[in-house]
Amino acid sequence: MGPYRRPRLRLEPLDDGQVLVADAEVCPTPDKPGARPRCRREVYLLPLVEQRFVQSDLLEDGEPAGPARIATYEESAVPQKDGWIRRSEVQRSLRFKATGITIAESVRVRDCDPAAGANTCDEHELMRYERELAWEDGRFSTSRSAWGKARTP
């Protein structure tokens, strides 16, 4: 991974404390000199623990998912047996309320005929999904994202 660009920091409530919300663009190192990499935005959650902002883990359905980091956009393209391509994308946002944190996801799945061009796709599925992000025992936990189901054939 390359450098972070356009960072933003803000404090949000977290139970009886606070969480530092750091979001920035993550840009991969370009393959070729002069190439512009496609950057993606990620949100890092750093809870205030004993007067220090600390990195914490994220669990999805009880399974470790790495540090508490949420990608705001992801996409995939999976070739199908009939030659079409299933294009999936997810957009995420975080909502902070006095009652907790919610991850809002919008998942779009389209089946595209590569012979007809990129703009010729059949809408396969569009889902809007919300899941709670809980702070428990020094780590964040949530249910599994619908994204894993959407990008499989």
DSSP file (Angstrom, degrees, kcal/mol; ACC not computed):
  #  RESIDUE AA STRUCTURE BP1 BP2  ACC     N-H-->O    O-->H-N    N-H-->O    O-->H-N    TCO  KAPPA ALPHA  PHI   PSI    X-CA   Y-CA   Z-CA
    1    1 A M              0   0    0      0, 0.0     3,-0.1     0, 0.0    25,-0.0   0.000 360.0 360.0 360.0 147.2    0.0    0.0    0.0
    2    2 A G        -     0   0    0     25,-1.4    27,-0.1     1,-0.2    25,-0.0  -0.008 360.0 -47.9 -92.6-158.4    1.0    3.5   -0.7
    3    3 A P        -     0   0    0      0, 0.0    24,-1.6     0, 0.0     2,-0.4  -0.212  52.0-110.8 -75.7 163.8    0.5    6.7    1.3
    4    4 A Y  E     -A   26   0A   0     22,-0.2     2,-0.3    -3,-0.1    22,-0.2  -0.756  35.0-161.8 -90.5 140.6   -2.7    8.0    2.8
    5    5 A R  E     +A   25   0A   0     20,-2.5    20,-3.1    -2,-0.4     0, 0.0  -0.914  58.2   8.5-125.7 152.6   -4.2   11.1    1.3
    6    6 A R  E    S-     0   0A   0     -2,-0.3    -1,-0.2    18,-0.2     2,-0.1   0.901  76.4-165.9  50.2  56.3   -6.7   13.6    2.4
    7    7 A P  E     -     0   0A   0      0, 0.0     2,-0.4     0, 0.0    17,-0.2  -0.405   7.8-168.1 -71.7 148.6   -7.0   12.5    6.0
    8    8 A R  E     -A   23   0A   0     15,-2.5    15,-2.5    -2,-0.1     2,-0.4  -0.998   0.5-165.2-135.0 138.2   -9.8   13.8    8.2
    9    9 A L  E     +A   22   0A   0     -2,-0.4     2,-0.3    13,-0.2    13,-0.2  -0.958  15.2 157.2-124.6 142.1  -10.1   13.4   12.0
   10   10 A R  E     -A   21   0A   0     11,-1.4    11,-3.3    -2,-0.4     2,-0.4  -0.982  34.3-121.2-157.1 156.2  -13.1   13.8   14.3
   11   11 A L  E     +A   20   0A   0     -2,-0.3     9,-0.2     9,-0.2    -2,-0.0  -0.836  29.3 179.6-100.8 138.3  -14.3   12.7   17.7
   12   12 A E  E     -A   19   0A   0      7,-2.3     7,-2.5    -2,-0.4     2,-0.1  -0.932  34.3 -94.5-131.8 156.3  -17.6   10.8   18.1
   13   13 A P  E     -A   18   0A   0      0, 0.0     2,-0.3     0, 0.0     5,-0.3  -0.411  34.8-176.0 -70.5 147.8  -19.3    9.4   21.2
   14   14 A L  E >   -A   17   0A   0      3,-2.1     3,-3.4     1,-0.2     2,-0.1  -0.843  57.4 -64.2-146.3 105.1  -18.7    5.8   22.1
   15   15 A D  T 3  S-     0   0    0     -2,-0.3    -1,-0.2     1,-0.3    85,-0.1  -0.337 119.6 -17.7  50.6-119.5  -20.7    4.4   25.0
   16   16 A D  T 3  S+     0   0    0     -3,-0.1    -1,-0.3    -2,-0.1     2,-0.1   0.363 139.6  39.0 -93.4   5.1  -19.4    6.4   28.0
   17   17 A G  E <  S-A   14   0A   0     -3,-3.4    -3,-2.1    32,-0.0     2,-0.3  -0.209  85.7 -90.9-127.1-145.2  -16.3    7.6   26.2
   18   18 A Q  E     -A   13   0A   0     30,-0.3    30,-2.6    -5,-0.3     2,-0.4  -0.929  16.6-149.2-139.2 161.2  -15.2    8.7   22.7
   19   19 A V  E     -AB  12  47A   0     -7,-2.5    -7,-2.3    -2,-0.3     2,-0.6  -0.999  18.2-132.6-132.0 136.4  -13.7    7.3   19.6
   20   20 A L  E     -AB  11  46A   0     26,-3.0    26,-2.5    -2,-0.4     2,-0.7  -0.796  20.3-155.3 -85.9 122.2  -11.4    9.0   17.2
   21   21 A V  E     -AB  10  45A   0    -11,-3.3   -11,-1.4    -2,-0.6     2,-0.6  -0.893  14.3-178.3-102.7 112.2  -12.7    8.5   13.6
   22   22 A A  E     +AB   9  44A   0     22,-2.4    22,-3.3    -2,-0.7     2,-0.4  -0.944   2.8 177.1-114.0 115.2   -9.8    8.8   11.1
   23   23 A D  E     +AB   8  43A   0    -15,-2.5   -15,-2.5    -2,-0.6     2,-0.3  -0.949   8.9 150.6-122.0 146.2  -10.7    8.5    7.5
   24   24 A A  E     - B   0  42A   0     18,-1.9    18,-2.6    -2,-0.4     2,-0.4  -0.968  47.0 -92.5-158.2 164.4   -8.4    8.9    4.5
   25   25 A E  E     -AB   5  41A   0    -20,-3.1   -20,-2.5    -2,-0.3     2,-0.6  -0.761  33.0-150.7 -85.7 132.7   -7.8    7.7    1.0
   26   26 A V  E     -AB   4  40A   0     14,-3.7    14,-2.1    -2,-0.4   -22,-0.2  -0.927  14.3-166.6-104.8 122.0   -5.6    4.7    0.7
   27   27 A C        -     0   0    0    -24,-1.6   -25,-1.4    -2,-0.6    12,-0.2  -0.936  14.1-134.2-116.7 122.5   -3.7    4.7   -2.6
   28   28 A P        -     0   0    0      0, 0.0     3,-0.0     0, 0.0    11,-0.0  -0.323  36.7 -95.1 -67.1 155.2   -1.9    1.6   -3.9
   29   29 A T        -     0   0    0    -27,-0.1   -27,-0.0     1,-0.1     0, 0.0  -0.565  50.5-108.0 -68.8 129.2    1.6    2.1   -5.2
   30   30 A P        -     0   0    0      0, 0.0    -1,-0.1     0, 0.0     4,-0.0  -0.285  14.3-140.8 -63.3 144.1    1.3    2.5   -9.0
   31   31 A D  S    S+     0   0    0      1,-0.1    -2,-0.0     2,-0.1     0, 0.0   0.854  88.0  33.1 -69.0 -36.1    2.5   -0.4  -11.2
   32   32 A K  S >  S-     0   0    0      1,-0.0     3,-1.9     0, 0.0    -1,-0.1  -0.921  97.0 -96.8-124.0 146.2    4.1    2.0  -13.7
   33   33 A P  T 3  S+     0   0    0      0, 0.0     3,-0.1     0, 0.0    -2,-0.1  -0.375 111.4  18.6 -59.3 136.0    5.7    5.4  -13.3
   34   34 A G  T 3  S+     0   0    0      1,-0.3     2,-0.2    -2,-0.1     0, 0.0   0.284  92.6 131.6  86.3 -10.8    3.2    8.2  -14.0
   35   35 A A    <   -     0   0    0     -3,-1.9    -1,-0.3     1,-0.1     0, 0.0  -0.496  56.2-132.0 -74.6 144.0    0.2    5.9  -13.6
   36   36 A R        -     0   0    0     -2,-0.2    -1,-0.1    -3,-0.1     2,-0.1  -0.869  21.8-142.0 -98.2 113.1   -2.6    7.2  -11.3
   37   37 A P        -     0   0    0      0, 0.0     2,-0.8     0, 0.0    -8,-0.0  -0.368  19.2-111.7 -71.8 153.6   -3.6    4.6   -8.8
   38   38 A R        -     0   0    0     -2,-0.1     2,-0.2   -11,-0.0   -12,-0.0  -0.778  37.7-153.9 -86.9 113.2   -7.3    4.2   -7.9
   39   39 A C        -     0   0    0     -2,-0.8     2,-0.3   -12,-0.2   -12,-0.2  -0.520   6.7-158.2 -87.5 154.1   -7.6    5.3   -4.3
   40   40 A R  E     -B   26   0A   0    -14,-2.1   -14,-3.7    -2,-0.2     2,-0.4  -0.970  17.6-120.0-131.7 150.7  -10.2    4.1   -1.9
   41   41 A R  E     -B   25   0A   0     -2,-0.3    31,-2.5   -16,-0.3    32,-0.5  -0.717  29.5-176.4 -93.0 136.2  -11.5    5.7    1.3
   42   42 A E  E     -BC  24  71A   0    -18,-2.6   -18,-1.9    -2,-0.4     2,-0.5  -0.960  16.4-144.6-130.7 150.1  -11.2    3.8    4.6
   43   43 A V  E     -BC  23  70A   0     27,-2.6    27,-2.8    -2,-0.3     2,-0.4  -0.967  12.6-161.8-116.8 124.9  -12.4    4.7    8.1
   44   44 A Y  E     -BC  22  69A   0    -22,-3.3   -22,-2.4    -2,-0.5     2,-0.6  -0.876   6.5-150.1-105.8 138.6  -10.4    3.8   11.1
   45   45 A L  E     +B   21   0A   0     23,-2.3    11,-0.6    -2,-0.4    23,-0.2  -0.943  14.9 179.4-112.5 119.8  -11.9    3.7   14.6
   46   46 A L  E     -B   20   0A   0    -26,-2.5   -26,-3.0    -2,-0.6     9,-0.2  -0.888  16.9-151.4-122.2  97.6   -9.5    4.4   17.5
   47   47 A P  E     -B   19   0A   0      0, 0.0     7,-2.3     0, 0.0     2,-0.7  -0.323  20.6-114.2 -70.2 151.1  -11.3    4.3   20.9
   48   48 A L  E     +D   53   0B   0    -30,-2.6     2,-0.5     5,-0.2   -30,-0.3  -0.782  41.5 174.9 -85.3 113.3  -10.1    6.4   23.8
   49   49 A V  E >   -D   52   0B   0      3,-3.5     3,-0.9    -2,-0.7   -32,-0.0  -0.982  68.1 -17.4-126.9 119.2   -8.9    3.9   26.4
   50   50 A E  T 3  S-     0   0    0     -2,-0.5    -1,-0.2     1,-0.3     3,-0.1   0.911 129.3 -50.8  50.4  49.3   -7.3    5.2   29.6
   51   51 A Q  T 3  S+     0   0    0      1,-0.2     2,-0.4    -3,-0.1    -1,-0.3   0.695 121.8  99.6  64.2  25.3   -6.7    8.6   28.0
   52   52 A R  E <  S-D   49   0B   0     -3,-0.9    -3,-3.5    -5,-0.0     2,-0.6  -0.998  72.9-126.3-136.5 141.9   -5.0    7.1   24.9
   53   53 A F  E     -D   48   0B   0     -2,-0.4     2,-0.3    -5,-0.2    -5,-0.2  -0.787  39.6-171.8 -84.2 123.5   -6.4    6.4   21.4
   54   54 A V        -     0   0    0     -7,-2.3     2,-0.3    -2,-0.6    -2,-0.0  -0.872  27.5-114.8-122.4 149.9   -5.7    2.8   20.7
   55   55 A Q        -     0   0    0     -2,-0.3     2,-0.3    -9,-0.2    -9,-0.1  -0.648  40.8-171.4 -76.9 135.5   -6.0    0.5   17.7
   56   56 A S        -     0   0    0    -11,-0.6    12,-2.6    -2,-0.3    83,-0.2  -0.848  19.6-106.4-128.2 165.9   -8.6   -2.2   18.3
   57   57 A D  E     -E   67   0C   0     81,-0.5    83,-2.6    -2,-0.3     2,-0.4  -0.441  21.0-139.2 -88.7 162.5   -9.7   -5.3   16.6
   58   58 A L  E     - f   0 140C   0      8,-2.7     7,-3.0    81,-0.2     2,-0.4  -0.989  12.2-162.8-122.2 130.8  -12.9   -5.9   14.6
   59   59 A L  E     -Ef  64 141C   0     81,-2.2    83,-2.1    -2,-0.4     2,-0.5  -0.939   2.6-163.6-111.0 135.5  -14.9   -9.2   14.9
   60   60 A E  E >  S-Ef  63 142C   0      3,-2.7     3,-1.9    -2,-0.4    83,-0.2  -0.977  82.7 -18.3-117.7 117.4  -17.5  -10.2   12.3
   61   61 A D  T 3  S-     0   0    0     81,-2.7    -1,-0.1    -2,-0.5    82,-0.1   0.862 129.0 -54.5  52.3  39.2  -19.8  -12.9   13.5
   62   62 A G  T 3  S+     0   0    0     80,-0.4    -1,-0.3     1,-0.2    81,-0.1   0.383 115.6 115.4  81.3  -4.4  -17.3  -13.7   16.2
   63   63 A E  E <  S-E   60   0C   0     -3,-1.9    -3,-2.7     1,-0.0    -1,-0.2  -0.803  75.1-104.7-100.0 139.1  -14.4  -14.2   13.7
   64   64 A P  E     +E   59   0C   0      0, 0.0    -5,-0.2     0, 0.0    -1,-0.0  -0.389  35.7 176.6 -61.5 133.1  -11.4  -11.9   13.6
   65   65 A A  E     -     0   0C   0     -7,-3.0    -6,-0.2     1,-0.5    -2,-0.0   0.188  46.6-105.6-122.3  13.2  -11.5   -9.4   10.7
   66   66 A G  E    S-     0   0C   0     -8,-0.4    -8,-2.7     2,-0.1    -1,-0.5  -0.580  70.8  -7.9  97.5-161.3   -8.4   -7.4   11.4
   67   67 A P  E    S-E   57   0C   0      0, 0.0     2,-1.9     0, 0.0   -10,-0.3  -0.248  86.6 -86.1 -68.9 161.6   -8.1   -3.9   12.8
   68   68 A A  S    S+     0   0    0    -12,-2.6   -23,-2.3   -23,-0.2     2,-0.4  -0.493  80.6 136.3 -71.1  86.4  -11.3   -1.7   13.3
   69   69 A R  E     -C   44   0A   0     -2,-1.9     2,-0.5   -25,-0.2   -25,-0.2  -1.000  37.9-161.4-139.9 132.8  -11.2   -0.4    9.7
   70   70 A I  E     -C   43   0A   0    -27,-2.8   -27,-2.6    -2,-0.4     2,-0.4  -0.971  12.5-143.6-121.0 120.7  -14.2    0.0    7.4
   71   71 A A  E     -C   42   0A   0     -2,-0.5   -29,-0.2   -29,-0.2     3,-0.1  -0.694   7.2-153.9 -78.1 130.6  -13.7    0.4    3.6
   72   72 A T  S    S+     0   0    0    -31,-2.5    20,-2.6    -2,-0.4     2,-0.3   0.664  77.3  24.3 -83.1 -15.2  -16.3    2.8    2.3
   73   73 A Y  E     +H   91   0D   0    -32,-0.5     2,-0.3    18,-0.2    -1,-0.2  -0.976  63.0 167.0-150.2 135.2  -16.4    1.4   -1.2
   74   74 A E  E     -H   90   0D   0     16,-1.8    16,-2.4    -2,-0.3     2,-0.3  -0.982   7.6-175.5-141.6 153.3  -15.4   -2.0   -2.7
   75   75 A E  E     -H   89   0D   0     -2,-0.3     2,-0.3    14,-0.2    14,-0.2  -0.984   3.1-177.5-145.9 156.6  -16.0   -3.7   -6.0
   76   76 A S  E     -H   88   0D   0     12,-2.4    12,-2.6    -2,-0.3     2,-0.4  -0.986  14.4-153.6-150.3 157.0  -15.5   -7.0   -7.7
   77   77 A A  E     -H   87   0D   0     -2,-0.3    10,-0.2    10,-0.2    74,-0.0  -0.973  15.4-174.8-134.7 118.5  -16.0   -8.6  -11.2
   78   78 A V  E     -H   86   0D   0      8,-2.4     8,-2.9    -2,-0.4     2,-0.1  -0.960  23.4-128.8-119.7 120.0  -16.4  -12.3  -11.4
   79   79 A P  E     -H   85   0D   0      0, 0.0     6,-0.2     0, 0.0     2,-0.2  -0.416  25.8-144.8 -64.1 139.7  -16.7  -14.2  -14.7
   80   80 A Q    >   -     0   0    0      4,-3.2     3,-1.6    -2,-0.1    31,-0.0  -0.591  24.3-106.9-101.1 166.3  -19.7  -16.4  -14.9
   81   81 A K  T 3  S+     0   0    0      1,-0.3    -1,-0.1    -2,-0.2     4,-0.0   0.802 118.5  57.1 -63.0 -29.9  -20.0  -19.8  -16.7
   82   82 A D  T 3  S-     0   0    0      1,-0.1    -1,-0.3     2,-0.0     3,-0.1   0.390 122.3-103.3 -84.7   5.6  -22.1  -18.3  -19.5
   83   83 A G  S <  S+     0   0    0     -3,-1.6    -2,-0.1     1,-0.3    -1,-0.1   0.247  84.5 121.3  94.0 -13.2  -19.4  -15.7  -20.3
   84   84 A W        -     0   0    0     29,-0.1    -4,-3.2    -5,-0.1     2,-0.5  -0.274  59.8-125.7 -74.6 169.1  -21.1  -12.8  -18.6
   85   85 A I  E     -HI  79 112D   0     27,-2.9    27,-3.2    -6,-0.2     2,-0.8  -0.979   8.2-143.5-121.3 128.3  -19.5  -10.9  -15.8
   86   86 A R  E     -HI  78 111D   0     -8,-2.9    -8,-2.4    -2,-0.5     2,-0.5  -0.823  19.4-164.1 -91.0 113.3  -21.1  -10.4  -12.4
   87   87 A R  E     -HI  77 110D   0     23,-3.1    23,-3.0    -2,-0.8     2,-0.4  -0.870   9.3-178.3-101.7 125.5  -20.1   -6.9  -11.2
   88   88 A S  E     +HI  76 109D   0    -12,-2.6   -12,-2.4    -2,-0.5     2,-0.3  -0.946   5.1 174.9-124.0 143.8  -20.7   -6.2   -7.5
   89   89 A E  E     -HI  75 108D   0     19,-2.2    19,-2.8    -2,-0.4     2,-0.4  -0.995  10.2-163.0-146.3 148.6  -20.1   -3.0   -5.5
   90   90 A V  E     -HI  74 107D   0    -16,-2.4   -16,-1.8    -2,-0.3     2,-0.4  -0.995   2.0-163.7-132.3 137.7  -20.8   -1.9   -2.0
   91   91 A Q  E     -HI  73 106D   0     15,-2.0    15,-2.2    -2,-0.4     2,-0.3  -0.984  15.1-169.5-118.6 133.0  -20.9    1.6   -0.5
   92   92 A R  E     + I   0 105D   0    -20,-2.6     2,-0.3    -2,-0.4    13,-0.2  -0.907  10.9 178.2-123.9 149.3  -20.7    1.9    3.3
   93   93 A S  E     - I   0 104D   0     11,-1.9    11,-2.9    -2,-0.3     2,-0.4  -0.981  21.7-132.7-142.2 154.8  -21.2    4.8    5.7
   94   94 A L  E     - I   0 103D   0     -2,-0.3     2,-0.5     9,-0.2     9,-0.2  -0.898  13.0-160.4-109.9 137.5  -21.0    5.0    9.5
   95   95 A R  E     - I   0 102D   0      7,-2.7     7,-2.4    -2,-0.4     2,-0.5  -0.973   5.6-156.8-117.9 126.9  -23.7    6.7   11.6
   96   96 A F  E     + I   0 101D   0     -2,-0.5     2,-0.3     5,-0.2     5,-0.2  -0.907  21.7 162.5-106.8 124.5  -22.8    7.7   15.1
   97   97 A K  E >   - I   0 100D   0      3,-2.4     3,-1.1    -2,-0.5    -2,-0.0  -0.848  54.1-103.4-131.5 167.9  -25.6    8.1   17.6
   98   98 A A  T 3  S+     0   0    0     -2,-0.3   -83,-0.1     1,-0.2     3,-0.1   0.794 122.8  53.3 -61.8 -26.3  -25.9    8.3   21.3
   99   99 A T  T 3  S-     0   0    0      1,-0.3     2,-0.3   -85,-0.1    -1,-0.2   0.563 123.6 -77.3 -87.6  -9.2  -27.2    4.7   21.2
  100  100 A G  E <   -I   97   0D   0     -3,-1.1    -3,-2.4   -85,-0.1     2,-0.4  -0.925  55.0 -53.4 146.1-170.5  -24.2    3.3   19.2
  101  101 A I  E     -IJ  96 133D   0     32,-0.9    32,-2.8    -2,-0.3     2,-0.4  -0.881  40.0-164.6-110.3 136.9  -22.6    3.0   15.8
  102  102 A T  E     -IJ  95 132D   0     -7,-2.4    -7,-2.7    -2,-0.4     2,-0.6  -0.973  11.4-148.5-121.7 135.9  -24.4    1.7   12.7
  103  103 A I  E     -IJ  94 131D   0     28,-3.1    28,-2.1    -2,-0.4     2,-0.5  -0.922  15.9-160.1 -99.9 117.1  -22.8    0.6    9.4
  104  104 A A  E     -IJ  93 130D   0    -11,-2.9   -11,-1.9    -2,-0.6     2,-0.4  -0.868  11.1-171.1 -98.8 127.7  -25.1    1.3    6.5
  105  105 A E  E     -IJ  92 129D   0     24,-3.6    24,-2.9    -2,-0.5     2,-0.5  -0.945  17.0-167.2-122.7 140.6  -24.4   -0.7    3.4
  106  106 A S  E     -IJ  91 128D   0    -15,-2.2   -15,-2.0    -2,-0.4     2,-0.5  -0.973  14.6-169.5-123.9 114.2  -25.8   -0.4   -0.1
  107  107 A V  E     -IJ  90 127D   0     20,-2.8    20,-2.9    -2,-0.5     2,-0.4  -0.901   3.7-172.7-110.7 128.7  -24.9   -3.5   -2.3
  108  108 A R  E     -IJ  89 126D   0    -19,-2.8   -19,-2.2    -2,-0.5     2,-0.4  -0.982   0.7-172.7-122.8 130.0  -25.5   -3.5   -6.0
  109  109 A V  E     +IJ  88 125D   0     16,-3.1    15,-2.6    -2,-0.4    16,-2.1  -0.987   7.4 176.7-125.2 126.8  -25.0   -6.6   -8.2
  110  110 A R  E     -IJ  87 123D   0    -23,-3.0   -23,-3.1    -2,-0.4     2,-0.5  -0.974  24.4-141.3-129.9 144.0  -25.3   -6.5  -12.0
  111  111 A D  E     -IJ  86 122D   0     11,-2.7    11,-3.2    -2,-0.4     2,-0.4  -0.927  27.8-166.1-102.8 123.7  -24.8   -9.2  -14.7
  112  112 A C  E     -IJ  85 121D   0    -27,-3.2   -27,-2.9    -2,-0.5     9,-0.2  -0.902  21.0-139.0-119.6 138.4  -23.0   -7.7  -17.7
  113  113 A D    >>  -     0   0    0      7,-1.4     3,-1.2    -2,-0.4     4,-0.6  -0.840  12.2-158.0 -91.1 110.3  -22.5   -9.0  -21.2
  114  114 A P  G >4 S+     0   0    0      0, 0.0     3,-0.5     0, 0.0    -1,-0.1   0.779  90.6  58.8 -63.3 -24.7  -18.9   -8.2  -22.2
  115  115 A A  G 34 S+     0   0    0      1,-0.2     3,-0.1     2,-0.1   -31,-0.0   0.761 105.7  49.2 -73.4 -23.9  -19.8   -8.4  -25.9
  116  116 A A  G <4 S-     0   0    0     -3,-1.2    -1,-0.2     1,-0.3     3,-0.2   0.488 119.1-100.0 -95.1  -4.0  -22.4   -5.7  -25.6
  117  117 A G    X<  -     0   0    0     -4,-0.6     3,-1.3    -3,-0.5    -1,-0.3  -0.172  36.4 -75.2 103.0 162.0  -20.2   -3.2  -23.7
  118  118 A A  T 3  S+     0   0    0      1,-0.3    -1,-0.1    -4,-0.1    -3,-0.0   0.722 124.7  58.2 -68.3 -22.9  -19.8   -2.1  -20.1
  119  119 A N  T 3  S+     0   0    0     -3,-0.2     2,-1.0     1,-0.1    -1,-0.3   0.522  86.1  85.4 -87.4  -4.5  -23.0   -0.1  -20.0
  120  120 A T    <   +     0   0    0     -3,-1.3    -7,-1.4    -7,-0.2     2,-0.3  -0.783  60.0 139.2-100.9  94.2  -25.2   -3.1  -21.0
  121  121 A C  E     -J  112   0D   0     -2,-1.0     2,-0.5    -9,-0.2    -9,-0.2  -0.969  47.9-132.0-135.8 148.7  -26.0   -4.8  -17.7
  122  122 A D  E     -J  111   0D   0    -11,-3.2   -11,-2.7    -2,-0.3     2,-0.4  -0.883  30.9-119.3 -98.6 129.6  -29.0   -6.5  -16.1
  123  123 A E  E     +J  110   0D   0     -2,-0.5   -13,-0.2   -13,-0.2     3,-0.1  -0.553  36.2 175.0 -67.0 121.3  -29.7   -5.4  -12.5
  124  124 A H  E     -     0   0D   0    -15,-2.6     2,-0.3    -2,-0.4   -14,-0.2   0.848  59.4 -11.2 -96.1 -44.3  -29.4   -8.6  -10.5
  125  125 A E  E     -J  109   0D   0    -16,-2.1   -16,-3.1     2,-0.0     2,-0.4  -0.984  46.4-168.7-160.2 143.8  -29.8   -7.4   -7.0
  126  126 A L  E     +J  108   0D   0     -2,-0.3     2,-0.4   -18,-0.2   -18,-0.2  -0.962  19.8 178.3-137.5 119.7  -29.9   -4.2   -4.9
  127  127 A M  E     -J  107   0D   0    -20,-2.9   -20,-2.8    -2,-0.4     2,-0.5  -0.948  18.8-162.3-125.8 142.0  -29.8   -4.5   -1.2
  128  128 A R  E     +J  106   0D   0     -2,-0.4     2,-0.4   -22,-0.2   -22,-0.2  -0.990  23.8 174.0-118.7 132.5  -29.7   -1.9    1.6
  129  129 A Y  E     -J  105   0D   0    -24,-2.9   -24,-3.6    -2,-0.5     2,-0.4  -0.993  18.8-162.8-144.0 141.1  -28.5   -3.3    4.9
  130  130 A E  E     -J  104   0D   0     -2,-0.4     2,-0.4   -26,-0.2   -26,-0.2  -0.985  10.3-179.6-126.2 139.6  -27.7   -1.9    8.3
  131  131 A R  E     -J  103   0D   0    -28,-2.1   -28,-3.1    -2,-0.4     2,-0.2  -0.998  26.4-118.2-138.8 144.4  -25.7   -3.6   11.0
  132  132 A E  E     -J  102   0D   0     -2,-0.4     2,-0.6   -30,-0.2    11,-0.5  -0.527  15.4-149.3 -81.5 144.5  -24.8   -2.5   14.5
  133  133 A L  E     -J  101   0D   0    -32,-2.8   -32,-0.9    -2,-0.2     2,-0.3  -0.953  20.6-163.8-114.8 110.4  -21.2   -2.0   15.5
  134  134 A A  E     -G  141   0C   0      7,-3.0     7,-2.3    -2,-0.6     2,-0.7  -0.700  17.2-141.8-100.9 146.4  -20.8   -2.8   19.2
  135  135 A W  E     +G  140   0C   0     -2,-0.3     2,-0.4     5,-0.2     5,-0.2  -0.927  39.6 154.2-104.7 109.8  -17.9   -1.9   21.5
  136  136 A E  E >   -G  139   0C   0      3,-2.8     3,-1.5    -2,-0.7    -2,-0.0  -1.000  58.6  -7.7-142.0 135.3  -17.3   -4.8   23.9
  137  137 A D  T 3  S-     0   0    0     -2,-0.4    -1,-0.1     1,-0.3     3,-0.1   0.830 127.7 -50.8  52.0  39.9  -14.3   -6.1   25.8
  138  138 A G  T 3  S+     0   0    0      1,-0.2   -81,-0.5   -82,-0.1     2,-0.3   0.681 123.4  76.3  76.2  18.3  -11.9   -3.7   24.2
  139  139 A R  E <  S- G   0 136C   0     -3,-1.5    -3,-2.8   -83,-0.2     2,-0.3  -0.981  76.5-110.9-152.8 163.0  -12.9   -4.5   20.6
  140  140 A F  E     -fG  58 135C   0    -83,-2.6   -81,-2.2    -2,-0.3     2,-0.3  -0.711  32.0-173.7 -94.5 146.6  -15.6   -3.8   18.0
  141  141 A S  E     +fG  59 134C   0     -7,-2.3    -7,-3.0    -2,-0.3     2,-0.3  -0.995  10.4 157.5-141.9 149.2  -18.0   -6.5   16.9
  142  142 A T  E     -f   60   0C   0    -83,-2.1   -81,-2.7    -2,-0.3   -80,-0.4  -0.929  41.9 -86.7-154.3 173.0  -20.7   -6.7   14.2
  143  143 A S        -     0   0    0    -11,-0.5     2,-0.1    -2,-0.3   -12,-0.0  -0.364  60.9 -77.8 -80.7 169.6  -22.6   -9.2   12.1
  144  144 A R        -     0   0    0    -84,-0.1    -1,-0.1     1,-0.1     2,-0.1  -0.409  50.9-111.9 -70.1 144.3  -21.2  -10.4    8.8
  145  145 A S    >   -     0   0    0      1,-0.1     3,-0.7    -2,-0.1     4,-0.4  -0.418  10.1-130.6 -74.2 149.0  -21.6   -8.0    5.8
  146  146 A A  T >> S+     0   0    0      1,-0.2     4,-1.8     2,-0.2     3,-0.5   0.643  98.1  83.8 -69.8 -14.6  -24.0   -8.8    2.9
  147  147 A W  H 3> S+     0   0    0      1,-0.2     4,-1.7     2,-0.2    -1,-0.2   0.861  81.0  58.9 -59.3 -39.3  -21.0   -8.0    0.7
  148  148 A G  H <4 S+     0   0    0     -3,-0.7     4,-0.3     1,-0.2    -1,-0.2   0.869 109.2  44.0 -60.7 -37.5  -19.5  -11.5    1.0
  149  149 A K  H X4 S+     0   0    0     -3,-0.5     3,-0.8    -4,-0.4    -1,-0.2   0.859 110.2  56.1 -73.6 -36.2  -22.7  -13.1   -0.4
  150  150 A A  H 3< S+     0   0    0     -4,-1.8    -2,-0.2     1,-0.2    -1,-0.2   0.830 104.0  50.6 -69.9 -33.4  -23.0  -10.5   -3.2
  151  151 A R  T 3< S+     0   0    0     -4,-1.7    -1,-0.2   -63,-0.1    -2,-0.1   0.462  91.1  91.3 -90.5   1.9  -19.6  -11.0   -4.8
  152  152 A T    <         0   0    0     -3,-0.8   -74,-0.1    -4,-0.3    -3,-0.0  -0.683 360.0 360.0 -91.3 150.8  -19.8  -14.8   -5.1
  153  153 A P              0   0    0      0, 0.0    -1,-0.1     0, 0.0    -3,-0.1   0.519 360.0 360.0 -65.7 360.0  -21.2  -16.4   -8.3
